[in-house]
Amino acid sequence: RFCLPLVLPSLPTMATGEEIAPALQDSWGDFWLFRFFVNAAGYASIVVPGFLLIQYFKRRNYLETGRGICFPVIKSCVFGSEVKSVHQDDGSLPPRAEPAESSTARQVFKLLLCAAGLQASYLTWGVLQERVMTRTYGATETDPGEKFKDSQFLVFMNRILAFTVAGLYCALTKQPRHGAPMYKYSFASLSNILSSWCQYEALKYISFPTQVLAKASKVIPVMMMGKLVSRKSYEYWEYLTAALISVGVSMFLLSSAPNRTVSTVTTFSGIVLLAGYIIFDSFTSNWQDALFTYKMSPVQMMFGVNVFSCLFTVGSLLEQGALLESLRFMARHSEFTAHAVLLSVCSACGQLFIFYTINQFGAAVFTIIMTLRQAFAILLSCLIYGHTVTVVGGLGIAVVFMALFLRVYARSRMKKRSKKLPPGETPVQKV
């Protein structure tokens, strides 16, 4: 870490050939790449000792020779208690419950409840996310106020509440017997933390509509990660819709009127952070998909990932001394406290609505609801925060969402066709 201040000053100028705008960068401690390496060093201080301990227990054959009070804990963390399930058609999704009652009105009410819950949770989350990361707190006529800078603290707030909600849910409801080695959740946890951090940081450099469209375009890296991690294959229509999404996003980005007050460094930083978000998030979904080959529920997955997320973030925050500084910021600005808490509540409740919607209505309905949510999020952000969209940019947005809906339609047709296949044939795997 001590070498970082000596190395980092040359990176932005080498990448863009310009200096950082003084209004955007007060010190190297505020530069996102510096904070990224410092955060990574904090995570490494937990990951490396953990890795060495796991290797030690495996080499020692602790499962056969271990005894004592710590044996159940070590066994659960390092070895697990069950083997993987032999066959699982789609491990990322829980088996969808067929409705016990055929009342159409009841099913419509459930669907409206799920749609309203998802839209309210994630639209509120998106608006608050942009407010926290791009606006000042405590501004008066004489004081310009101050911005909250530590994205990792917001990630910690989200994860600690999600961990609590998932833990209570698992304690109060019947869950499958857990068999996965606990340490395997750490991979998804680490990539999930980094993707969330990149997502928050990116809002300092790019607009929220741009970020939403970047999320929509993550279909392409998810497919690439699926080939690398899970050896998946895809149909021609999946490549077609991925190409349409790329075209739509390119139309939006290239048609946006450039803001002359924003430097090339700012644009470059936003692009790199968005790329980091998409790459890390793509790995998270594919690693979780591989973990679902163990018998577990989505809420157990949520609990396991958030256990490590809390451990990594609180450890890194304490090492940097940023936890106390963020708490002092909360004490100075009660409005920020309310926003941060509501942000975490929306994130945790949204995850529960995701599980319930998929369980009741399947992944296709859920994808349609969330696609509509992305469109509403762009509209809401433009109305509240004054973002402008050109005609060509609007056409690009339309192309992206048309491709997403085409993807949902084609997937549902393929799923119906796969049910009619002979017993010996298996359909192509999809993400």
Beta strands, then each sheet from edge to edge (+ up, - down):
end
